[in-house]
Amino acid sequence: MSASSNWTKSLFVGIWSALNFCRKLFFNVIFIVIVIGIIVVFSSDKNPVMVKHGSALYLNLNGNLVIEKEAVDPFEQFMEEAFAEEEENPEVLVRHVVKVIENAKHDQRIKALVMDLQGLQSGGLDKLREIARAIDDFKSSDKPVYAIGDYFTQTQYYLAAHADHVYLNPMGALLIEGYGRYALYFKDMLEKLKVTTHIFRVGTYKSAVEPFLRNDMSNAAKEANEQWLNAYWEQYKTDVAAARNLSKDNFDEKLDVLVQKFEQAGGDFAQYALENGWVDALRTREEIRLELVNLVGTDDNELGINVTPFDAYSRVVNNPMRAQSNMDKVAIVVAKGTILDGEQRAGTIGGDSTARLLRKARLDDSVKAVVLQVDSSGGSSFASEIIRQEVLQLQASGKPVVVSMGTYAASGGYWISANADRIIASPSTITGSIGVFGMLMTYENSLEYLGISSDGVGSTELTGFSSVRPLDPRFGDILQKNVESSYQRFINMVSDARGIPVEKVDRIAQGRVWIGETALELGLVDELGDLQDAVRVAAELASLEKFDTQYVERPLSPQERFWNEFFGKAMVWAAKLQFSNSNSALAGMVRTVVNEFSVVSQLNDPQGVYVLCMQCQVK
């Protein structure tokens, strides 16, 4: 063998040895991180699920209030939290919060409720109301409720207003600004990129596609948005004013008034909040700590106060291994998120996966009625119809279906709701948006600018359609007619389901958004209420006097349950290794633009026809 071949062999052996070493090192490091994380968690957490006697329930909510968490692969989540900068959009289940507060009311070990809401990010009025109702009920036990904070956002303050004692840091701030809908518009950007946007829609108020056609909001969209936003704001003011025993005039909606009152408060946000009656006192962190210590005593923790944290108490109260009873059941199927075709994870509505949950309830003999809990602004028209068909199958089997509308039940969210035996909406539910659109972009001009062209031949005039070629106007006409047909199907379906003449449905449709209390007047919903009301009505329709409720969810496999438990402990520790990230305004704007486009990019209707309300977001 020549010296050259020996040298080549040695080179490849050396490369392979190096790669093999790196591979082993990588997986060994991951293994060590997991093991150390689990050891640290179990050794440092003296009693993670202990409810301490004479303690205060410490309601330190962190994230967005939701009715269903987005499913995340446990290993993937562990890796992200261990090595990424921060967890984005953590979520808190509303029903877990409510159950914790309800149990704490009767728990002799709990002496008070302390709300630290600094980590609470967002939640629709329907979700905030449900928790606020539990707080008010807790107060009937004569246990005091405190809301403490350096700052309060508008969302956080809705819950804080229901406390007996609302304390704000003297250097803190509270500003209640109202609600608005301000979107980004991309018409000029798309033109600069030479992207051709093709829009097919029906509905005067179907403004979902406006950001891609205009540089501003149309007058029709402004009219519709202003109506439901004003109603939403009015409900917020009414609820908070009642909780604080204040007049609704106490909310400053004009800048001139705000400037005058702010000057009277010495240019101090905290003093301004105190003089407005929004908080009871200005307290430093130490002053608050000492007051709580006098109430519940001290403990060896970061707060120095005898508290039982929300997460610890929730693990006791919301035990997933709770045995099911043999009673008849009202099943709850959650439909939360964008409606997409096919199989989707929890937190997103899949045409196939959500229909399968409904079918599971239909085939379960112990289930006598079903509540479909909807929190969606819509999506794929095909997937919406697949879900609606399964609702019809449930009814055909003799099981009544009641819809409970959450923050959103618009467009496709209304499509899947319309045929229910009873529709119960929150007063603040954003619903309606009965309209249809289709959209596609072609890039022939962009490619031409780069010196790229597309050419070829086909056996018919139908072949060769591509996003890199111009759209034939005749094919565009076909797509428009398909959208018009889908809209007609939509309003006919609503007419049949709700017993409203087609002409009237068409007048209140046109893609227009309605708030729950107005939807009741229009006949789009049957009554106002929450999930508990929907369960009660479902039981009445099924003639049930004694029953249990059961959430219908995709069961985890034994492997998934194992990894959830295995990585769940390690993730708690791994999160502490994260580095702080940049939260600059520029980075935030970039993320906003990306998010706006990601909503469109995930849509996957087979025919490209959508029943989606992109303008329904409350901000």
Number of C-alpha atoms within 10 A of each C-alpha: 5 6 8 9 10 10 11 11 12 12 12 11 12 12 12 12 12 11 12 12 11 12 11 10 12 11 11 12 11 13 12 11 16 22 16 15 22 21 15 16 18 15 10 11 10 9 11 16 16 13 19 17 15 18 25 30 27 23 22 15 21 17 19 19 23 23 23 20 18 15 11 13 13 19 15 11 15 23 16 17 22 25 13 17 15 16 13 9 11 15 19 19 15 19 18 18 22 18 16 22 25 17 15 22 24 12 13 11 16 22 22 25 26 23 23 20 25 17 13 20 18 21 19 19 23 21 21 18 19 17 23 22 13 19 21 16 14 21 17 10 13 11 15 17 23 23 25 25 26 20 21 23 19 18 18 24 22 22 20 31 23 24 26 18 17 23 24 28 20 18 14 18 19 22 17 17 13 17 17 15 14 12 18 16 19 17 18 13 12 16 15 10 14 17 17 19 16 15 17 21 27 22 19 13 22 27 27 21 20 21 18 21 18 14 15 15 18 12 10 14 19 14 13 16 19 15 13 23 22 15 19 23 17 15 15 21 21 13 19 21 19 14 18 18 12 16 12 15 9 12 19 17 12 9 9 10 12 14 13 11 16 17 13 13 17 10 13 16 19 24 24 22 22 21 16 16 14 26 24 19 18 22 20 17 16 10 12 17 17 14 13 21 19 10 17 18 17 17 14 8 9 6 13 14 22 22 28 25 21 19 19 16 23 18 15 14 19 15 9 8 6 8 7 10 11 9 12 19 24 28 26 27 22 24 28 27 24 24 32 26 22 18 15 17 15 20 19 22 31 27 24 18 22 30 25 18 20 25 16 18 26 24 11 11 10 16 22 24 29 32 30 24 24 26 28 29 28 29 32 27 30 24 28 30 17 18 27 21 15 20 27 16 15 22 18 11 11 12 22 24 30 29 31 29 34 30 28 30 32 34 35 32 32 31 24 28 31 23 23 24 20 22 26 27 33 24 24 28 28 35 32 28 33 31 33 31 27 20 17 13 17 18 18 21 19 19 17 13 12 9 8 11 13 12 6 5 8 8 7 7 10 9 9 15 12 13 13 18 16 15 18 11 9 9 13 14 12 12 22 20 15 20 23 19 13 22 26 17 12 25 25 18 17 24 20 13 15 20 12 17 13 15 12 12 22 21 12 18 25 22 30 26 28 28 25 31 20 19 22 18 11 15 13 27 26 17 20 20 18 20 23 12 16 27 24 16 23 25 25 13 17 18 11 17 9 9 16 17 19 18 15 18 17 13 8 10 8 9 8 13 12 13 13 17 11 16 22 16 19 23 22 17 23 23 20 12 14 16 12 9 9 10 8 8 9 10 10 12 12 10 11 14 14 11 12 15 10 11 12 14 9 11 18 19 20 14 13 18 25 30 32 31 32 22 20 25 15 16 11
